[in-house]
């Protein structure tokens, strides 16, 4: 699942996987462990994805 999360985030952020791995370890780990948040990120539009990403990265977001 870690590989899928890294791929989704790389595509969303327009960054190389190595960059995402270095910058967003917390987000990768959270989405890899939280199937509900990952599904919402996977199927959401850009606004939804940004909300999930920023929530995890900057606010300690827990998806419900």
TORNUTOR-358337 format. One record per residue (C-alpha): y negated, z, x negated; residue number from 1. Coordinates in steps of 0.02 Angstrom, whole numbers, always signed. Each point is the difference from the previous one (the first is absolute). Layout:
<rs>
+--------+--------+--------+-----+
!     yy !     zz !     xx !   i !
+--------+--------+--------+-----+
!      Y !      Z !      X ! NUM !
...
+--------+--------+--------+-----+
</rs>
This chain:
<rs>
+--------+--------+--------+-----+
!     yy !     zz !     xx !   i !
+--------+--------+--------+-----+
!     +0 !     +0 !     +0 !   1 !
!   -116 !    +35 !   -147 !   2 !
!     +3 !   -186 !    -45 !   3 !
!    -46 !    -52 !   +177 !   4 !
!   -144 !   +124 !     +5 !   5 !
!    -64 !    -61 !   -168 !   6 !
!     +8 !   -180 !    +61 !   7 !
!    -88 !    +38 !   +165 !   8 !
!   -139 !    +97 !    -88 !   9 !
!    -21 !   -133 !   -135 !  10 !
!    -20 !   -135 !   +130 !  11 !
!   -118 !   +104 !   +107 !  12 !
!   -111 !    +51 !   -146 !  13 !
!     +8 !   -168 !    -89 !  14 !
!    +56 !    +86 !   -159 !  15 !
!   +145 !    -17 !   -120 !  16 !
!   +147 !   +117 !    +29 !  17 !
!    -30 !    +83 !   -169 !  18 !
!   -179 !    +39 !    +52 !  19 !
!    +56 !    +72 !   +166 !  20 !
!   +132 !   +106 !    -88 !  21 !
!   -132 !    +71 !   -116 !  22 !
!   -134 !    +31 !   +132 !  23 !
!    +96 !    +46 !   +157 !  24 !
!   +152 !   +103 !    -44 !  25 !
!    -42 !   +126 !   +137 !  26 !
!    -10 !   -138 !   +132 !  27 !
!   +162 !    -82 !    -60 !  28 !
!    +94 !   +165 !     +5 !  29 !
!    -68 !    +46 !   +171 !  30 !
!    +40 !   -168 !    +81 !  31 !
!   +172 !     -2 !    -82 !  32 !
!    +40 !   +170 !    +78 !  33 !
!    -85 !    -22 !   +169 !  34 !
!    +92 !   -135 !    +98 !  35 !
!   -118 !    +12 !   +149 !  36 !
!   -155 !    -27 !   -107 !  37 !
!    +85 !   -142 !    -94 !  38 !
!    +45 !    -88 !   +162 !  39 !
!   -179 !    +16 !    +62 !  40 !
!    -65 !    -67 !   -166 !  41 !
!   +126 !   -142 !     +0 !  42 !
!    -43 !    -58 !   +176 !  43 !
!   -183 !    +48 !    +11 !  44 !
!   -154 !   -107 !    -20 !  45 !
!   -118 !    +20 !   -148 !  46 !
!   -100 !   +137 !    +87 !  47 !
!   +157 !   +100 !    +36 !  48 !
!    +64 !    -26 !   -177 !  49 !
!   -166 !    +56 !    -75 !  50 !
!     -1 !   +153 !   +111 !  51 !
!   +174 !    +50 !    -57 !  52 !
!    -32 !    -42 !   -183 !  53 !
!   -168 !    +90 !    -10 !  54 !
!    +66 !   +146 !    +99 !  55 !
!   +142 !    +29 !   -122 !  56 !
!   -102 !    -34 !   -156 !  57 !
!   -159 !    +92 !    +42 !  58 !
!    +36 !   +124 !   +139 !  59 !
!   +181 !    +58 !    -15 !  60 !
!    +42 !    -98 !   +158 !  61 !
!   +160 !    +35 !    +96 !  62 !
!    +46 !   -136 !   +124 !  63 !
!    +52 !    +55 !   +175 !  64 !
+--------+--------+--------+-----+
</rs>
